Amino acid sequence: MSENPLRDAISEAISDNEIILFMKGTPEGPACGFSARAVGVLQALDVSFASVDILPDPRIRQELSELSQWPTIPQLFVKGELVGGSDIILEMYESGELAGIVGAEGDGAAATPAPEPTGETLLQPENRIGQA
């Protein structure tokens, strides 16, 4: 652990979730069009994902941007690697590249949300990782 628990929590959320979207709002209530577009793409691919609303604490956005070296929100990470923001996500979706990266096999049907995670975390990502 470093002396920055928030940055550590962000790093841990990225490494603990195969697919995680840092966004404004929640998947059920995106707070901007760019976040809504990113959620729509992930739902169209029928993949499970975790999400973190960056709005409740402005420090989350600051630390995330410093960690990822990416200034805008949303930010999509897959297997610990930054994929990009809304425009890149949409472009990769349209080309079919994103489906391969996220391992999508679905027919485009909307994903069924997983139950809320239990336990306290600093960021409290909404876990949408499917359970087998």
C-alpha positions as CSV (number, residue, x, y, z in Angstrom):
1,M,0.0,0.0,0.0
2,S,1.2,3.5,-0.8
3,E,0.4,6.6,1.1
4,N,-2.5,7.3,-1.2
5,P,-5.4,5.0,-0.3
6,L,-7.7,6.3,-3.0
7,R,-5.2,5.6,-5.7
8,D,-4.6,2.2,-4.2
9,A,-8.4,1.5,-4.2
10,I,-8.7,2.6,-7.9
11,S,-5.7,0.3,-8.9
12,E,-7.3,-2.5,-6.9
13,A,-10.7,-2.1,-8.6
14,I,-9.0,-2.1,-12.0
15,S,-7.0,-5.3,-11.2
16,D,-9.9,-7.1,-9.4
17,N,-12.4,-6.6,-12.2
18,E,-11.9,-8.0,-15.7
19,I,-14.0,-5.2,-17.2
20,I,-14.6,-2.0,-15.3
21,L,-16.1,1.3,-16.4
22,F,-15.3,4.5,-14.6
23,M,-18.2,6.8,-15.5
24,K,-20.5,9.7,-14.5
25,G,-23.5,8.1,-12.8
26,T,-24.5,4.5,-12.9
27,P,-25.4,2.1,-15.7
28,E,-29.0,2.5,-14.7
29,G,-28.7,6.3,-14.6
30,P,-25.8,7.7,-16.6
31,A,-25.2,11.3,-15.8
32,C,-23.8,12.2,-19.3
33,G,-24.2,11.1,-22.8
34,F,-20.7,9.8,-23.1
35,S,-21.2,7.5,-20.2
36,A,-24.6,6.4,-21.5
37,R,-23.0,5.6,-24.8
38,A,-20.2,3.5,-23.2
39,V,-22.8,1.6,-21.1
40,G,-25.0,1.0,-24.2
41,V,-22.0,-0.5,-26.0
42,L,-21.2,-2.9,-23.1
43,Q,-24.8,-3.9,-22.8
44,A,-25.1,-4.5,-26.5
45,L,-22.1,-6.8,-26.3
46,D,-23.9,-8.6,-23.4
47,V,-20.8,-8.6,-21.1
48,S,-20.7,-8.3,-17.4
49,F,-18.8,-5.3,-16.0
50,A,-18.1,-3.4,-12.8
51,S,-18.7,0.3,-12.7
52,V,-17.6,3.2,-10.6
53,D,-19.5,6.5,-10.4
54,I,-16.8,9.2,-10.2
55,L,-19.2,12.0,-9.3
56,P,-19.6,11.6,-5.6
57,D,-16.0,12.4,-4.9
58,P,-14.0,14.7,-7.3
59,R,-10.8,13.1,-6.0
60,I,-11.7,9.8,-7.8
61,R,-11.6,11.5,-11.2
62,Q,-8.3,13.3,-10.4
63,E,-6.6,10.2,-9.2
64,L,-8.0,8.0,-12.0
65,S,-6.8,10.5,-14.6
66,E,-3.3,10.7,-13.0
67,L,-3.1,6.9,-12.9
68,S,-4.4,6.3,-16.4
69,Q,-2.9,9.4,-18.1
70,W,-6.3,9.8,-19.7
71,P,-8.1,13.1,-19.0
72,T,-11.7,12.3,-19.9
73,I,-14.5,10.2,-18.5
74,P,-15.7,7.5,-19.1
75,Q,-12.7,5.3,-19.0
76,L,-13.0,1.6,-19.8
77,F,-10.4,-0.9,-18.5
78,V,-10.3,-4.5,-19.7
79,K,-7.9,-7.0,-18.0
80,G,-6.2,-4.1,-16.2
81,E,-5.5,-2.2,-19.4
82,L,-7.1,1.1,-20.4
83,V,-9.1,0.7,-23.6
84,G,-10.1,4.4,-23.8
85,G,-13.0,6.8,-23.6
86,S,-16.4,7.0,-25.2
87,D,-15.3,7.7,-28.8
88,I,-12.7,4.9,-28.8
89,I,-15.1,2.5,-27.2
90,L,-17.7,3.2,-29.9
91,E,-15.2,3.1,-32.7
92,M,-13.9,-0.3,-31.5
93,Y,-17.4,-1.6,-31.1
94,E,-18.3,-0.6,-34.6
95,S,-15.2,-2.3,-36.1
96,G,-15.8,-5.5,-34.0
97,E,-12.5,-5.1,-32.2
98,L,-14.1,-4.4,-28.8
99,A,-16.1,-7.7,-28.9
100,G,-12.8,-9.6,-29.2
101,I,-11.1,-7.7,-26.4
102,V,-14.0,-8.2,-23.9
103,G,-14.7,-11.8,-25.1
104,A,-18.3,-11.1,-26.1
105,E,-20.2,-14.0,-27.5
106,G,-23.7,-12.5,-27.1
107,D,-26.2,-11.6,-29.8
108,G,-26.4,-8.0,-28.6
109,A,-29.1,-8.6,-26.0
110,A,-28.8,-6.3,-22.9
111,A,-26.9,-7.7,-20.0
112,T,-28.7,-8.8,-16.8
113,P,-27.2,-6.9,-13.9
114,A,-25.6,-9.0,-11.2
115,P,-26.5,-8.6,-7.6
116,E,-24.9,-5.7,-5.6
117,P,-21.6,-6.7,-4.0
118,T,-21.4,-7.0,-0.2
119,G,-18.6,-5.6,1.9
120,E,-17.2,-2.1,2.2
121,T,-14.6,-0.7,-0.2
122,L,-13.3,2.8,-0.6
123,L,-14.7,3.1,-4.1
124,Q,-17.6,0.7,-3.8
125,P,-17.7,-0.3,-7.5
126,E,-20.9,-1.7,-8.7
127,N,-20.0,-5.2,-9.5
128,R,-21.6,-6.5,-12.7
129,I,-19.3,-9.5,-13.0
130,G,-21.5,-12.5,-13.7
131,Q,-21.6,-15.4,-11.4
132,A,-21.3,-18.9,-12.9
